[in-house]
Amino acid sequence: SAAPPVRYPNVYGIDMPTSAELLASRYSDEQMDEMAREIGADRIFYQELDDLRASILEEAAAQGSSIRGLDCSCFDGKYVTEHVGAAYLQSLAQERKANRGDSDTNACHLLYKLDPAPAGAERAR
């Protein structure tokens, strides 16, 4: 993979699933084989967060950028603003669930709203 496992929601303007809806949040790094089995994959590979940070910061420095840190909250759960904590994330999850209507499905996601392909139609690959 080109990224570490996404285990936490981004709360800075990107509408993404709650932690409970993110598959990787249910598995530790040591349980990747179990996650692979759940999705029918042979194996799952993720990039190490420290390696991602290092590569970005190294390239930024080479380009003359003064970047010293990154927001990696969706990977490590460390948010740059103080108000984001467990209570805030829980309230966002409850609001998302209420707005969705059915808590057991991802009905708000576009893929669930698409009409099925007509019989005989070739699927995109």
N, C-alpha and C positions, 0 to 999 in steps of 0.2 A: 504494500500500500504506500501511497505517497503522503500519508498522514497518520498520526496516532489515533487510537480509538476515540470516537466522539462519545462522551459519557454524560455531558452536561449541556443544558440549553444555552444558547447565546441570547442574552437579554438586551442587547444593544441594537435593536431595530431589525433583527432577522427573526422571522417567524419560523421556529423549528420545534420539533417534538420536545416533550418534557423528558426528564431523565428516565422516568419509568417507561417511556415509549422507545427509548434508544436501546437497541439490542446490546451494544457493548457495555452499557451501564450495569447489566446483570451478570457480567463475567469479569473476573480478575484477569490480570495478564497471564496467570498460570492456568486459566481455564479456557484458553483460546481453542483447544481441540474440541471441547464440549460445544462451544459456540459454532464451530465449523460443522459439527454433526447436526446441530439444530437447523442450519440453513442448507444442509446437503453439500457442503464444500469439503474438499480433501484437506485443506489447511487454510488458515488465515494468517496473514502477515501484516503487521503494523509497523510504521516507522516509530522509532523512539523519540519522545518529545524533546529530550535534550539534544538529539542530533538535528531535529528540525530547527530548533532555536539557533543552534550553532551555525548551521548552514545559512540561515537567513541573516543573522547578525554579521557573519563573516563576509557575505556578499554585500551587505549594506555598507560595511566599513570600506570594502574595496572600491565601492562607488562613491565614497566620500560622505556617506550619510552619517548623521549623528544619532541614529536610532540606538537605544541602549536596552530596550526591552520590548516584549510583545504581549498582546492580549491572547492568552492561550486558554481562556476560561472554559471553552467547550471541550478541551482536552483534560484540564487539571482541576476545574471547579474553583479556581482562584480568580475572583472578579476584581476589577480595578477600582470599582466604586464601593464605598463602605456599606451602602444600603442593601446590597445584594447578599443575602444570607439564606439560611434554611427557610425562615418564615416567608421571605419575599418569593423564593422559588416555589414554595407550596401554594402561595396565593395565586401566582401565575398559572400553575398547573390546574388549580381549581377553576380559574376563570376560563382557561382553554377548554377544559372538560365541559363546563357549562355552555360555552359558545358552540361547541361541537354537537351537543345534543346527546349522542349515544356514546357513553364512556368506553364501551367495549370494542369500538371500531375506530378506524382512522377516516371516517366519512368526510372529513373536511379536506382531505388530500385529493388533489386533482385526479389521480389515477382511479380512485373509486367513483368519480363522477363521469368518467368517460363511458360512452356507449360501447358495447362489445362490437368487435369487427364483424361485418356481415359474413355469413357463411361462405366459404370458398375464398375469402380475401387472404392475401399473403401477409404475414406478420413482419414488422420491421425487425431487422437484426442488428 
